[in-house]
Amino acid sequence: MSTAPVGLLLREWRATRRLSQLDLSLAADVSARHISYVETGKARPSRDLITRLADTLEMPLRERNTLLLAAGFAPQYPETVLDMPLLAPVRRAIESMLRQQEPYPAFLLNRRWDVLMANEAAARLSRFLLDGRDSPHANMIRQFFDPQDLRAAVANWDEVAGDLIRHLHIEIAAAPGDGALRELLQHALSYPGVPSRWRLRDVAAAPAPLLTTQFRHRGQSLRFFSTITTFGTPRDVTLDELRIECAFPEDEATAAFCQRLREGPAITPSQDA
C-alpha cells in the first residue's frame, strides 16, 4: 500500500489537533506560507521540519515514522518486539509490576486494547465471572462489548462501555491513520444494545478521571477502579504504545473476595440478590 503524501498527512493531523495553519506556524516557529506549501505539495519539508511539526502536533512515535516515510526519509524510531533481548529489562519490570499487583488484576495493553500479558489475579477473576471459562477474546474492548463475554457481568455496563468508547475515539483521533483502531470501533459498535450515538465522538465529554467498574455475578458484587502506567519518554514504538492497567478494590468486600480467590478455587456464592 502506498504511503499518503506528506502534505495530506500533515493536513489531517493539523485538523485532528484543531489547529489552523497559522496556529501551527506560530507554535512550531515556521511561516504559515511554508506550511501551506508543504500541505499542497509545492515544497518538500526537511527532516528537521518534520521533527519540529511532529513535536508540535504531539504525534505518537509510529505516526512520526509514517510522516517521515511520506516525506521520503527513513523512520527515526525502531519497533522492537517485546520478546527480543533488547527489551528484556523492560519485560522483567512489567512482569514484576503485574506480580506485585496480586491479588488484584493487572494487564499489559497496547494502544489497540489487546491484552498482551495479565497476572494470575486477572485470570482468576475472569474465570469466576465466566463460570470457569476463559475469555474468547484477547482484546479488552471486545471482552466488555461481547454479550457472551464479561459484558454480562458488568452491572454498570452503560457507564463503563461509554467510557471505553470515548477512550477509543480519542485513540483514533491521536492516530487517524490506524485502520485497526477504526475497525475495532466498528466491531464494538456492531454488538447488540450499543447506542447509535456512540458512533460519533462527543468532544465535549471527556473520559471520567476515575471510573468504577461494578461486577455482579452469582450473588457477588465487586467494585474496582483502575490506574494506568505508561513509559516516560520512550524511544521505541513498542514502548510508546504499551500501558499497564492495574485494578484496585474500591471496598473491603471486593478486597476480601480477591484474597479468597487466590487462596482457593472454590467460591461459594451468596444466596442473596
Secondary structure, 3 states (H helix, E strand, C coil): CCCCCHHHHHHHHHHHCCCCHHHHHHHHCCCHHHHHHHHHCCCCCCHHHHHHHHHHHCCCHHHHHHHHHHCCCCCCCCCCCCCCHHHHHHHHHHHHHHHHCCCCCEEEECCCCEEEEECHHHHHHHHHHCCCCCCCCCEHHHHHHCCCCHHHHECCHHHHHHHHHHHHHHHHHHCCCCHHHHHHHHHHHCCCCCCHHHHCCCCCCCCCCCCEEEEEECCEEEEEEEEEEECCCCCCHHHHCCEEEEEEECCHHHHHHHHHHHHCCCCCCCCCC
